[in-house]
Amino acid sequence: MGDWLIFAAMNQMIQKAASIKEAIDQFQSEGPDPAEEFRIRFLGTKGTIKALMAEMKQVAPEDRRQMGQLLNELKLQAEQKYAQLNSAPKAEVHTSGEALDITLPGEALPLGSRHPISLVRNRIVSIFQRLGFAVAEGPEIEDDWHNFTALNLPEHHPARDMQDTFYVSEDPAWMLRTHTSSVQVREMEKGKLPIRIVCPGRVYRNETISARAHCFFHQVEGLYIAEEVSFADLKQTLYFFVQEMFGAEIKVRFRPSYFPFTEPSAEMDITCLICGGKGCNVCKHTGWVEILGCGMVHPRVLENCGIDSSRYSGFAFGMGIERITMLKYQIRDLRLFSENDVRFLKQFAGAL
């Protein structure tokens, strides 16, 4: 009885092989890719030839050589047919079933554009690179030392309050960085002097989202440390940046300010680009708009990073990229940058 079943299984496989051979000879397809359709049907992992080969275990051992030769010939026939189909021109069709005229011009692909924040970031970086500044980057999740302590921010400084900073719940010693000054600390700790870097990146602060504020934004901070660096070097560097960014006719002023990590410190204003300095709601009728903070690096910050403050000095500055972008393109609502409205974004195709 067992021998009869084995004989019947082999006879059935021979009949299936003959049926597959006939299907290969008579294969026709009206689809856009006959070769791929043929491959899937006959040669794929779930194709008919693979399925037939899986039945070889039912064939008697003394008959497997003969059956294997038959299956190999069948597979070779299928592969030759597939190669023939694959080398033939593919007949593309429209959804209507009409043949496609390949001499017609192709359909134009819509062109995208860089985000305005990226455009302005790249522009800022390129200006400072012309002055010899390199680009430095760091992690967006920071520890207390790099984000606060090393920068001379005291333990009870308001910036450490949870109302102003996003802390990581698993470990309160970690937080989302509130400025890219932490990158400056990491570079100073390397001890490779002089240092001339700009640090672009995303930062986070716990603020209510409005037309003028967001819970995240982008900064570019700069740092230059060497021997005999003065406030005059800082001013000339920023004068060059403003004129390259906004034009040679722009006016600049420095106002005394306070930052824990610089001394002396200042904020830099430029002529309001909305009203041309005449006074408007944007500049609060002063004719001036603040664009960045700056100052000479505090000696304590240098010492915290292992730099001899009696020998080296330096300056630092920081600006919000959104602020520069809003002034550059006269955008009045900060939320537009993160809403991904194509109508807004497509205006910057080809900008800068």
DRENDREN-83256 format. One record per residue (C-alpha): x, y, z; residue number from 1. Coordinates in pm, whole numbers, plus 50000, padded with zeros to 5 digits. Each point is the difference from the previous one (the first is absolute). Layout:
<recs>
REC      px      py      pz     i
REC       X       Y       Z   NUM
...
</recs>
This chain:
<recs>
REC      px      py      pz     i
REC   50000   50000   50000     1
REC   50284   50236   50089     2
REC   50179   49934   49669     3
REC   49680   50071   49811     4
REC   49960   50339   50174     5
REC   50359   50091   49915     6
REC   49944   49905   49637     7
REC   49677   50203   49991     8
REC   50179   50303   50149     9
REC   50271   49986   49733    10
REC   49744   49960   49725    11
REC   49810   50300   50133    12
REC   50321   50209   50007    13
REC   50072   49908   49638    14
REC   49654   50115   49900    15
REC   50043   50328   50193    16
REC   50336   50058   49832    17
REC   49842   49951   49659    18
REC   49722   50242   50091    19
REC   50252   50263   50118    20
REC   50206   49954   49682    21
REC   49692   50064   49791    22
REC   49912   50309   50209    23
REC   50351   50137   49946    24
REC   49975   49949   49623    25
REC   49660   50168   49982    26
REC   50068   50280   50253    27
REC   49849   50334   49904    28
REC   49964   50317   50202    29
REC   49831   50332   49938    30
REC   50145   50163   50309    31
REC   50267   50274   50003    32
REC   50279   49758   50099    33
REC   49956   49648   49854    34
REC   50348   49889   50111    35
REC   49930   50073   50364    36
REC   49659   49837   49980    37
REC   50160   49688   49847    38
REC   50275   49990   50265    39
REC   49755   50017   50288    40
REC   49771   49735   49848    41
REC   50262   49740   49904    42
REC   50339   50084   50161    43
REC   49906   50184   50321    44
REC   50030   49850   50347    45
REC   49628   49923   49983    46
REC   50002   49915   49629    47
REC   49883   49679   49843    48
REC   50349   49858   49933    49
REC   50111   50051   50363    50
REC   49680   49835   50119    51
REC   50058   49702   49769    52
REC   50359   49959   50119    53
REC   49874   49983   50358    54
REC   49816   49678   49906    55
REC   50328   49819   49922    56
REC   49998   49846   50347    57
REC   49705   49782   49894    58
REC   50198   49841   49714    59
REC   50178   49667   50054    60
REC   50379   50040   50048    61
REC   50082   49802   49685    62
REC   49774   50229   49790    63
REC   50114   50335   50138    64
REC   50287   50037   49753    65
REC   49765   49964   49704    66
REC   49744   50231   50157    67
REC   50264   50256   50097    68
REC   50127   50012   49642    69
REC   49647   50065   49878    70
REC   49949   50285   50249    71
REC   50337   50155   49912    72
REC   49906   50002   49631    73
REC   49669   50161   50094    74
REC   50174   50268   50207    75
REC   50251   50067   49721    76
REC   49715   50043   49753    77
REC   49832   50250   50237    78
REC   50322   50197   50050    79
REC   50054   50026   49623    80
REC   49644   50120   49955    81
REC   50048   50257   50279    82
REC   50323   50129   49843    83
REC   49818   50035   49668    84
REC   49717   50196   50160    85
REC   50240   50214   50202    86
REC   50199   50105   49693    87
REC   49690   50098   49805    88
REC   49879   50367   50013    89
REC   49750   50047   50278    90
REC   49656   50092   49872    91
REC   49882   50281   50225    92
REC   49630   50076   49999    93
REC   49776   50278   50125    94
REC   49720   49927   50242    95
REC   49771   50022   49700    96
REC   50183   49705   49844    97
REC   50144   50204   49710    98
REC   50367   49952   49913    99
REC   50231   50271   50129   100
REC   50185   50209   49745   101
REC   50355   49999   50139   102
REC   50099   50290   49772   103
REC   49781   50240   50199   104
REC   50177   50220   50260   105
REC   49991   49870   50356   106
REC   49789   50145   50276   107
REC   50177   50274   50194   108
REC   50074   49925   50364   109
REC   49914   50272   50252   110
REC   50309   50175   50136   111
REC   50039   50049   50373   112
REC   50206   50256   50186   113
REC   50203   50028   50316   114
REC   49825   50113   50315   115
REC   50054   50372   50071   116
REC   50168   49911   50331   117
REC   50247   49777   49815   118
REC   50063   50269   49741   119
REC   50083   50263   50259   120
REC   50201   49755   50214   121
REC   50217   49911   49702   122
REC   50042   50367   49914   123
REC   50107   50090   50355   124
REC   50248   49713   50016   125
REC   50150   50084   49660   126
REC   50060   50362   50105   127
REC   50192   49898   50311   128
REC   50187   49727   49813   129
REC   50146   50273   49781   130
REC   50149   50145   50320   131
REC   50161   49667   50089   132
REC   49731   49863   50234   133
REC   49946   49624   49999   134
REC   49666   49829   50072   135
REC   49960   49807   50329   136
REC   49698   49799   50111   137
REC   49896   49820   50317   138
REC   49719   49795   50159   139
REC   49652   50144   50049   140
REC   49962   49820   50335   141
REC   50253   50152   50240   142
REC   50117   49968   50359   143
REC   50000   50272   50263   144
REC   50373   50069   49971   145
REC   50011   50076   49628   146
REC   49667   50182   49986   147
REC   50024   50207   50322   148
REC   50283   49957   50250   149
REC   50300   50038   49769   150
REC   49839   50315   49857   151
REC   49999   50176   50339   152
REC   49625   49960   50047   153
REC   49950   49974   50380   154
REC   49801   49720   50157   155
REC   49685   50206   50058   156
REC   50007   50189   49672   157
REC   49648   50042   49848   158
REC   50107   49811   49686   159
REC   50025   49684   50210   160
REC   49634   50021   50100   161
REC   49776   49730   49852   162
REC   49775   50277   49868   163
REC   50279   50099   49761   164
REC   50179   49671   49926   165
REC   49888   49653   49888   166
REC   50155   49743   50234   167
REC   50019   49626   49931   168
REC   49770   49827   50248   169
REC   50220   49689   50035   170
REC   50295   50212   50117   171
REC   49953   50366   50106   172
REC   50372   50061   49935   173
REC   49925   49975   49626   174
REC   49799   50246   49793   175
REC   49928   50119   49648   176
REC   50267   50262   49937   177
REC   49882   50358   50038   178
REC   50277   50144   49779   179
REC   50286   49879   49784   180
REC   50249   50151   50247   181
REC   50036   49643   50127   182
REC   50179   49920   49672   183
REC   50246   50280   50075   184
REC   50077   49844   50339   185
REC   50066   49662   49841   186
REC   50237   50157   49748   187
REC   50187   50197   50268   188
REC   50043   49684   50209   189
REC   50194   49842   49714   190
REC   50283   50247   50073   191
REC   50085   50062   49635   192
REC   50074   50373   49969   193
REC   49934   50234   49833   194
REC   49626   49934   49957   195
REC   49791   50163   49727   196
REC   49663   49829   49960   197
REC   49632   50055   49930   198
REC   49746   49763   50156   199
REC   49668   49970   49815   200
REC   49722   49780   50136   201
REC   49656   49956   50149   202
REC   49933   50105   50360   203
REC   49701   49965   50234   204
REC   49833   50224   50256   205
REC   49674   49959   50186   206
REC   49812   50291   49847   207
REC   49640   50049   49893   208
REC   49968   49976   49623   209
REC   49904   50329   49840   210
REC   50083   50220   49702   211
REC   50326   50104   50173   212
REC   50100   49687   50198   213
REC   50015   49623   49965   214
REC   50102   49706   50218   215
REC   50289   49929   49762   216
REC   50200   50221   49770   217
REC   50340   50016   49830   218
REC   50316   50182   50097   219
REC   50342   50077   49863   220
REC   50259   50082   50265   221
REC   50359   50098   49938   222
REC   50319   49980   50202   223
REC   50352   50132   49941   224
REC   50274   49938   50257   225
REC   50365   50086   49949   226
REC   50263   50231   50145   227
REC   49923   50373   50012   228
REC   49641   49979   49872   229
REC   49815   50327   50071   230
REC   49650   50144   49986   231
REC   50107   50184   49685   232
REC   50051   49664   49830   233
REC   49647   49904   50103   234
REC   49848   50320   49861   235
REC   50178   49977   49665   236
REC   49899   49635   49960   237
REC   49634   50080   50062   238
REC   50012   50312   49780   239
REC   50121   49780   49715   240
REC   49726   49743   50062   241
REC   49717   50256   50007   242
REC   50113   50173   49682   243
REC   50036   49669   49815   244
REC   49662   49880   50126   245
REC   49787   50314   49964   246
REC   50198   50235   49778   247
REC   50268   50266   50036   248
REC   49751   50278   50076   249
REC   49875   49837   50323   250
REC   50065   50189   50326   251
REC   50122   49829   50317   252
REC   50009   50089   50367   253
REC   50124   49822   50313   254
REC   49820   50026   50335   255
REC   50149   49891   50334   256
REC   49838   49686   50136   257
REC   50062   49713   50242   258
REC   50074   49633   49938   259
REC   50155   49773   50265   260
REC   50251   49853   49753   261
REC   50133   50325   49850   262
REC   50146   50318   50151   263
REC   49962   50264   49868   264
REC   49680   49910   49817   265
REC   49791   50173   49737   266
REC   49698   49960   49778   267
REC   50024   50102   49636   268
REC   49717   50179   49818   269
REC   49957   50074   49633   270
REC   49776   50237   49811   271
REC   49646   49865   49982   272
REC   49958   49857   49651   273
REC   49622   50033   50014   274
REC   49983   50376   50037   275
REC   50357   50096   49902   276
REC   50067   50149   50343   277
REC   49697   50231   50005   278
REC   49818   49809   50273   279
REC   49726   49735   49985   280
REC   49826   49736   50212   281
REC   50274   49743   49931   282
REC   50278   50220   50139   283
REC   49766   50154   50261   284
REC   50043   50336   49828   285
REC   50372   50018   50084   286
REC   50133   49936   49651   287
REC   50228   49725   50137   288
REC   49970   49621   50027   289
REC   50220   49785   50224   290
REC   50152   49703   49813   291
REC   50264   49848   50230   292
REC   50181   50002   50330   293
REC   50378   50004   50033   294
REC   50294   50075   50227   295
REC   50346   49901   50116   296
REC   50016   49649   50143   297
REC   49994   50017   50381   298
REC   50337   49897   50154   299
REC   49818   49755   50226   300
REC   49861   49818   49695   301
REC   50351   49970   49857   302
REC   50131   49860   50329   303
REC   49709   49755   50026   304
REC   50105   49859   49663   305
REC   50369   49977   50089   306
REC   50116   50311   49808   307
REC   50247   50245   50157   308
REC   49802   50326   50018   309
REC   50317   50202   50069   310
REC   50136   49904   49661   311
REC   49692   49947   49783   312
REC   49689   50208   49938   313
REC   49711   49971   49763   314
REC   49660   50114   49889   315
REC   49668   49822   49952   316
REC   49672   50086   49834   317
REC   49666   49832   49941   318
REC   49699   50066   49781   319
REC   49666   49836   49927   320
REC   49975   49887   49639   321
REC   49623   50056   50004   322
REC   50054   50364   50097   323
REC   50244   50054   49714   324
REC   49768   49822   49757   325
REC   49701   50206   50105   326
REC   50196   50320   49944   327
REC   50150   49880   49673   328
REC   49664   49906   49846   329
REC   49774   50225   50212   330
REC   49806   49708   50152   331
REC   49784   50101   50294   332
REC   49893   49663   50146   333
REC   50253   49750   50138   334
REC   49754   49711   49976   335
REC   50014   50001   49621   336
REC   50344   49837   50015   337
REC   49867   49678   50155   338
REC   49652   49967   49846   339
REC   50128   49847   49672   340
REC   49755   50202   49792   341
REC   50112   49950   49639   342
REC   49853   50335   49900   343
REC   50243   50166   50239   344
REC   50303   49783   49929   345
REC   49986   50014   49621   346
REC   50064   50375   50012   347
REC   50364   49927   50085   348
REC   50083   49793   49691   349
REC   50317   50153   49862   350
REC   50046   50235   50298   351
REC   50351   50102   50109   352
</recs>
